[in-house]
Amino acid sequence: MIEYPSLLLTFLAGLLSFLSPCVLPLIPSYLSILGSAGGIAVSSADSEISDKKRFILLTTAIFFILGFTAVFIIFSIIISATFLLMGGISVYIRLIAGIIIIILGFNILFDFLAVLNYEKRFITNKIPKGIIGSFLAGAAFGAGWTPCIGPILTGVLFLAGQSGKTGVAVLYLIIYSLGLGLPFILSAVFFDKYLVPAKWFKNKMPLIKKISAVVLIIIGILLATGRLSIFNIAVQKWQYQYIAWAENKPMFFKIIADWLTMINL
């Protein structure tokens, strides 16, 4: 059974990965590279771009996302297969994985693991042209995950692997990639408007780091204590209570209740 509260956590983890200090400030550079792959020139100095350039950026961004999604899916298959092969000792693997995730969460806050503080950025202009080049660029980004998104991605991989089911693990990494990829899509479509919200998010980076750390620590605790299912059940219970409460409330609350009812089907 797929427990969607965990999927929502995974999607949030993807969004937080995009907002990390190693990714967010480099989005103009990534999109310039993708523009080059599409045969166009764009830069953060562009106050406005044509619809044609916007379409090319969108297309190359989609294949960039597919590239790192493919890499993440491969990671998820390897991790889930490892959990499956462990058989009877999988409970101890979950405990170790949970502890590792908790440590990574605290490291985001306090930077005490020097090996994770080395920043490796993916920036290259030597990629093939077209959608194949965009796909390969995304794969390179996924394979060379920076220390900033590495802890979050590691947490998601362990969360996906603990199910022991390849299909479920793949779904988790697709959801994570959607969370990471959606802002890439938006920044490609609204490239000429990107700098204003990017500056706001950059100013909020300390808060974003704290939220990222809290999400990781929560995932680690739930995984280490075997309470992930309890968490999912509790979230679903709160949602049913909200749906009942919203019946006689204004339309805004009913719309949220209808959406929650739909995803519970």
N, C-alpha and C positions, 0 to 999 in steps of 0.2 A: 504493500500500500504506500502511495506517495503522500507524504505529509507536507501540505503546502506552506504552513508557517515556517518550516525550515527552508523552503524554496524562497520565501520572502526575505529571510535572513541572507540567503545566498545572493539574491538580486541586490539587496542593500550593500553587501560586501563588494559587488561589482561596481556600484556607483562610487563607493568610497575609494576603490582602487583608482578610478579615473581622477578623483580629486586629490590624489596623493602628490607630494611635492616633486616626485620624479616624473609625473605624467602631465599634470595640468599645465605647468609653465611651458611645456614643450609642444603643446598641441599645434601652435602655428607652424613649428618646424615640421611636425609629422604631416600636416596637411599640405605644406609646400612640397614635401617629397612626393606625396600622393598626386599633387597637381602635376609635378614633373613626370610622374609615371603616366599621367593622362595626356601629356603633351602640352600642358598649359603652365603659365607662370603666375603664382599667387604669393603674396607676402602679407605680413601683419600690417603693412603700411597701406594696403588697399582699403579705401573708404567704401567702395562699392564694387561688386563683381557682377558680371553678366549672368543671365540665366543659363547660358551654355556652359560657362565655367562652373557654375553651381551644380549643374547636372553631372559634369565630369567628376567634380569633387565627391559628390554623393555616390556615384558608381564606384570610384576607386576606394572610398571609405568603406563601402559595403564589403568589397573583396578583401580589404585590409582586416576587417572584423572576422570574416570567414577564415582568414589565415590564422589568426591567433586562436580562434575557436577550435579549429582542427587540432592545433597543438595541445590545447587544454583538454580536449576530448581524449587524445592519446594518453595524456597524463592520468586522466580519470580511469581509463581502462586498466592501466598498469597498477594503479593504487587499489582499485576494487578487486582485481585478480589476486593481488598480494593478500588482502584481507580474506578472500575466499580460500586461498591455499593454506592460510594459517589455521583454519578450521577451529578446533577446540580452544586455542589460545587467543582467539580474536578479541576476547574480552580484555586481555592484557594489552593487546595492540591498541585497542580503543583508549585504554587508560594512559598509555604512553603518548599516543597521539594527542589526547586531550591536554596532557601536561605540557607537551611541546607547543601547542597552540596558545595556552595560557602564558607561557614564557615569551612567545613571540608578541603577544598582546602587550605585556608589560614592557617589552623592548621598544615598542612603538612610542611608549610614554617616556622611557628613561634612557634609551640608547645605550644599554650596558653591554651589548654583544657587538664588539668592534667589527667582527667579520661581516655583520649585516649592515654596517654603516658605510661600507664602500659602495659608492653609487656608480652603477654601470648603466649608461644610457645608450639606447639604440638610436643612432643618428647616422644615416648613410645616404649618399646620393648615387651609389653604384648599384642600382636595381634595374631590372629590365623594364621596358615600357609596357603600358597596357594593364589589363586586369590581372594578368599573371604576375607582373611585377608587384602590384598592390597586394596580391595574395601572399607572395613570398615575403614582402615587407612585414605583413601581419604575422606570418609564421616566425620570422626572425624576432619580432617584438615579443611574441609569446614564449619562444624558447629562451630568450635572454631577459626574462623578467627581472626587473630591478629590485633592489632590496626594499624599496618602498611598497611595491605591490606583492613582493614575494611572501611576506608573512601572511597577508590576507589570502592570497591564492593557496598557500600551503594549508591554511585552516579550512578552506572550502574543499580542497582535495581530500583531506582526511574526513571531513563531514560526508563527502560523497562516497568515499571508499568504505565507510563503516556499514553501509547497507549490504555490502557483499554481492550486490547485483549490478552487473555491468550497465544495463539499461537505465537504472535509477542514477548511477554515478554519472553517466553521460548526460542525463537530463539536468543534474545539478550544475555541471560545467557549462551547459548551454545557457541555463538561466544566469549563471555568473557572467558569461560572455555578453548576454543581453544587457545586464546592468552596466558592464564596462563599455559596451559598444554603443548603447543608445546615445550617450553624450558625444561620442565621436560622430555619429550621424547628425546630431543637432549642430555641432560645431562646423561640420562640413556644409550643411545647408545654409547656416547663418554665419558663415566665416567672417563676413565683413562687420558683423555685430558681435563677434565673439569676445573682443577685448574687454568690454565693459563688465559683463558678468564674471569673466575670468579674473579680473582684478579684484572683484568683490570676494570671490571664493579664495583667492590667494591671501587676502587679508584675514580670512577666517581659518587659515590653515592650522593654527594651534588647536582650535575647536574641532576641526575635522579629524586631526590626528587622535584626539581624545575619544571621539565617537568611534573611530576605527578600532582603537584599542579595546574599548568596552565591548563592541560587537565580537571581536576575536576572543576575549576573555569569557564572555557568555557562552560562545560556541564551545570553547575548550572545557568549561565546567560541565556543560550539559553532556558532552561527549565522554569525559573522564568518569562522570558519576552514573552514566547510563540513563540519564533523565531526559534525553532528547524527546522520546515519545511522550513523556509526561508534560513537557513544555508544549508540544504540539496539541495535546488534548486540552490543556489549560487555555491556550490561545483560542481554540475552536469554541470552548465553553463561553469565553468572554464575548466572542462574536455572536453567538446565539442569544446571549443576554442583551447585547446591543440591538440586535434585530428586533427582539420583542419590545425593547424600550422605545425604539424609533417609530413604532407603528402610529402613534398619535402626535408625532413631532413634525416640525416644518419640513418642507420638501427636500432641503439639502440633506438632512439626516436620513430621510427615506431613500434617497438616491444611493447613499453609502450603504444602507441596509440591503437594498436590492442587489448592489454589486457583491456584497459579502454572501448573500444568498446564492447568487450565480456561481461563485467560485467554490461554494460548498457542495454543489451538485455533483 
